[in-house]
Amino acid sequence: MLLEATSTMDFIGQKFADFLTYTGFANVAWANIIMIAVGAFFIWLAIKKDFEPLLLIPIGLGIILGNIPFKAAGLEIGLYEDNSVLNIFYQGVRQGWYPPLIFLGIGALTDFSALIANPKMMLIGAAAQFGIFGAYIIALALGFEPNQAAGIAIIGGADGPTAIFLSSKLSPNLMGAIAVCAYSYMALVPVIQPFIMRALTTKKEKLIKMKKNREVSQTERILFPIVGLLITTFIVPSGLPLLGMLFFGNLLKESTKTTRLAKTAGAALNDIVVMLLGLTVGCSTQASEFLTMDTILIFVLGACAFMIASASGVLFVKLMNVFLPQGKKINPLIGNAGVSAVPMAARISNQEGLKADPHNYLLMHAMGPNVAGVIGSAVAAGVLLGFLS
Amino acid sequence: MKKYVLFAFALIVAVAVKAQGAHDFKINEVFIANPEVSDFAGYQDEYGEVGSWIEIMNTSYTTHDIRSCFLTNDRAVLNEKLSAPERIAMMSLIPKGDIRTNLAGRQFVTFFADGNTNRSSLHLNFKLEAGKENFIALYDGNGITLLDQVIVPADLKPGYSYARVSKEDPNTKEISYEWVQLEPSKVTPNNANDGSQVSDKIADWKEKDPHGIAMAIISMSIVFGCLILLFAFFFTFGWILNRMAKLNRVKAIRKIHESAERLVVIAKEGAETKGIEMENYAAAISLALHEYMGNMHDVESGVLTIQHHASAWETKDHMLRHTPELHHQ
């Protein structure tokens, strides 16, 4: 009897010791702790500082989730383990079908009338894409391969889904860092852009008042997604997944016959995909993959890309003003909105405009280059994909 | 009626998709075992035997299943007068149920031409003969549609394979294909054929544009090109709409002018004949003005001005619930 009890106790002790080897405490490394702290910092930024909470909360928690240490024993729980739930969610990122779904939502939510009313704003959206190619040049100089450099450089488009889409195709090993970097800089638009805008504009330029945009007819609104799709995808077919879904979403909205679908695409579907995308992108930043010299370089390059993009937008407006007649000049403070961080970049234009003149509301004017930036960055991604995939 | 049109459309699309999938299969490489080369260590089947084989490639970028298609070495199938069952009798069916026949994009499957169909679904019911011209054809599941064919020349060297290799034109960059004899070290069953001259895109960019300047110039030009075209379209379209609106206004004003002129004539005639009364005259002018103002006012401001009027119904006495009173007995 006593012998039996001893052997049972041994068995329990052995199993308990075995269980302990599975716990996070037994498998933790310093890198995991650092990444968990980074995740907690993102959540703090989102809640306390209100920096893009819809993105940073899922990403922040995802970082924590992805860095919970566990024993690699085929439990099918980790993001990178086949058949795990997280791995199934991650397929949307890895195979690049979350970003087009997000573009569908963006299309269904975006009002392109500011751009249709003043089509020259499209040129600002195009100019701001120089950030992407400026960063591409720097990345090559730092020794990255062309496909990796393209994946990193797309951060300059300030468009998270586009960055994920392109990096999943061209440089999947860097995708986690690129995605986190892109979303971080999107959240940091209010910090990065204002000083560039102030530095590059004179007081007189900041006071330029722009005429109210004309009314846009329903026909123009319906034609925009159709013509936009045809022109952009005929030139850059590789941008089809992003541009196709963007214009499809917009047509759902503007046709006025599919309001229900537009509402679903812009609200419920978009929210679901944002949650899954944010969470799995966060999870993909496992310490072993994320805490590398490449990640630091990606963050530095991302900042360069973002700053070049903002600056080139502002400078291009100044260049346009040289050729525009008096009374039709554009306030350069809307140049930063050429990056596709919608609508944060346009809000910054408005805030800076109001600081210079409390009666100068630039929001609607800035929405033009802002939505043009969405199209521009998707076209740029398509071009890079076409050249390098 | 609508349902039938939709059904017919769906049917056409479905047929087109099916046909497109089958047409993506190409005969990619053929190896004919030569009895003269006894020590040749070629591609072995599941039984470890080395023999003749035919490699098929899915040239598309999507998964297609080659099951139910046919392979044959009988030229008689080219006779268009034959019925489908007669043709099928001369062919080797690729059976259903083998996962190896489901080809992902740009992938390959190799069939053994040894006449032993009982061995597995990858074995064909015919053999290829060395030293002779061998005709090989791939047919769709209907037994009628020819998907691809090749004639392996009689002078195929022993140990060599006959392979379809891609070639890039250095000037036009267009890719074409040609059939060549591949030496034994380059025979590649279940793999892309060696001899492909299509260059690797990334390596090409790295070599020819190490600083990224060309990429920046080309890509920015494309981005600008797309958005300039969009700008041009909507600028022109907006201008046309604006002109049309102006023209409509001009037309409306002309119409008013014409009716005003008619009124003036009536008024003049009335004054001359003294048959017009003052009230009628004023009514005609008012009507003309009303029509003019109505046409001018085609775009509403969209501002609603509802003035708030206070009434006794809004007093707190009416709006709030009275405090319940306790009645002690």
Contacts between the chains, C-beta under 8 A, distances in Angstrom:
chain1	res1	chain2	res2	distance
A	115	B	234	7.9
A	116	B	234	5.5
A	116	B	238	7.3
A	117	B	238	7.5
A	119	B	230	7.0
A	119	B	231	4.4
A	119	B	234	4.2
A	119	B	235	4.8
A	119	B	238	7.0
A	120	B	231	6.2
A	120	B	235	7.5
A	122	B	227	4.2
A	122	B	228	7.5
A	122	B	230	5.5
A	122	B	231	4.5
A	123	B	224	7.4
A	123	B	227	6.3
A	123	B	228	7.0
A	123	B	231	6.4
A	125	B	227	6.2
A	126	B	220	7.7
A	126	B	223	5.0
A	126	B	224	4.7
A	126	B	226	7.7
A	126	B	227	4.2
A	126	B	228	7.6
A	127	B	224	7.9
A	129	B	220	6.8
A	129	B	223	5.0
A	130	B	216	7.7
A	130	B	220	6.2
A	132	B	219	7.8
A	133	B	212	7.1
A	133	B	215	6.7
A	133	B	216	3.7
A	133	B	219	5.7
A	133	B	220	5.9
A	134	B	216	7.4
A	136	B	212	4.9
A	136	B	215	6.2
A	136	B	216	6.5
A	137	B	211	6.3
A	137	B	212	4.1
A	137	B	213	6.9
A	137	B	216	6.1
A	139	B	212	7.8
A	140	B	210	6.7
A	140	B	211	6.2
A	140	B	212	4.5
A	141	B	211	7.1
A	145	B	202	6.6
A	145	B	206	6.8
A	146	B	202	5.3
A	146	B	205	4.6
A	146	B	206	5.4
A	146	B	209	7.9
A	146	B	212	7.7
A	146	B	215	7.6
A	147	B	202	5.2
A	149	B	212	6.9
A	214	B	238	7.6
A	214	B	242	8.0
A	215	B	299	7.2
A	217	B	241	6.3
A	219	B	241	7.7
A	220	B	234	7.1
A	220	B	237	6.6
A	220	B	238	7.1
A	220	B	241	7.1
A	223	B	237	7.1
A	224	B	234	7.2
A	227	B	230	7.2
A	227	B	233	5.6
A	227	B	234	7.7
A	228	B	230	6.0
A	231	B	226	6.2
A	231	B	229	4.9
A	231	B	230	5.6
A	231	B	233	7.1
A	232	B	226	5.0
A	232	B	230	7.5
A	235	B	222	6.5
A	235	B	225	6.4
A	235	B	226	5.2
A	235	B	229	7.6
A	236	B	222	6.4
A	236	B	226	6.7
A	372	B	227	6.4
A	375	B	226	7.6
A	375	B	227	6.9
A	375	B	230	7.6
A	376	B	223	5.5
A	376	B	226	7.9
A	376	B	227	6.1
A	379	B	222	7.0
A	379	B	223	5.1
A	379	B	226	5.0
A	379	B	227	7.5
A	380	B	219	6.2
A	380	B	223	5.3
A	383	B	218	7.7
A	383	B	219	4.6
A	383	B	222	5.1
A	383	B	223	6.8
A	384	B	219	6.8
A	387	B	201	6.7
A	387	B	205	6.8
A	387	B	215	6.9
A	387	B	218	7.9
A	387	B	219	7.6
A	388	B	201	5.9
A	388	B	202	5.7
A	388	B	205	6.6
A	389	B	201	7.4
